[in-house]
Amino acid sequence: VELSVEVAGLRLRNPVVVASGVLGVSVGLMKRAEDAGAGAVTSKTVTLNPREGYPNPVVYELDYGLVNSMGLPNPGAEEMGRILREARRVLGIPVIASIGASTPDEALRIAEALEGFDALELNASCPHVKGLGADLMSDPDAVYGIVSALKSSGYRVFLKLSPHGDYLAVARKAYSAGVDGFTAINTAKAMVIDVYARKPVLGGVVGGLSGRAIHPIAVRVVYELHREFPEVPVIGTGGVEGWVEAVELILAGASAVGVGTALKRGFEVIGEILGGIERYLRDEGFPSVESIVGLAHK
Ligand code: RRO
């Protein structure tokens, strides 16, 4: 069976994409993801200037997921540019650069500083970092402006959507600006309280919930995006722990699937997911991943 997929003109050897935020800024980890079989990798979201992130603790593990309030720590566009150019020298798979910007000018400056990437992913949806270009879900016109500017400069652009608010309105604006694809979903706004300390656990107070708990939400968002924009590819992300969740997202309309939280079990997860997708296609009599994209709509 054929596992390779085309996503917005990018040919991936298979549909498993490492989601943003998981590999940080480490070329070594990107390489390990490639060696483990990943079809593409996504960088941590980068802002124009370096950011420290929030005070510890920044992650809290639950039985059914993970809550983070990293606070968008990153080395800034200039240093990230060096890292991504090195990544592209070392890797054979596409590198997607996630960026956080609040104006077209800022986005263009980041993209120019990065230089080396196969696609951009505009992060419009960090659930808890305010005023830093990562909270664009309430501002469809800003998304329109940024996507238009990046498209005019010839970049391939994915828009990372949140499950909150009127994400279809944001998607519509991005679509009219010529966006190449959507990545859905980012984490869901959440909070954990320590009952003995009687206060929120995370240093950033509000965090983003990922993993098993958000999977059905991701399926719904991908389904809605595919129903409204059937020709726009979606990288379906959210709670892909194994091949079943991956296949669900593909049937909902995803052309590829993002894997994040599951990687805390190790990079072997990638091979397990791929093996499962391949078995499913063979057992069910399908020739390729592409032949089942969106089949749940039929
Ligand atoms: O760095 C973060 O705190 C973060 C970001 Br930018 C994001 O988009 N999603 C998330 O769960 N955490």
Residues whose N, C-alpha, C, O or C-beta is under 5 A from the ligand:
A	BS01	RRO	T45 N68 S69 M70 G71 L72 P73 S125 C126 P127 N186 T187 G208
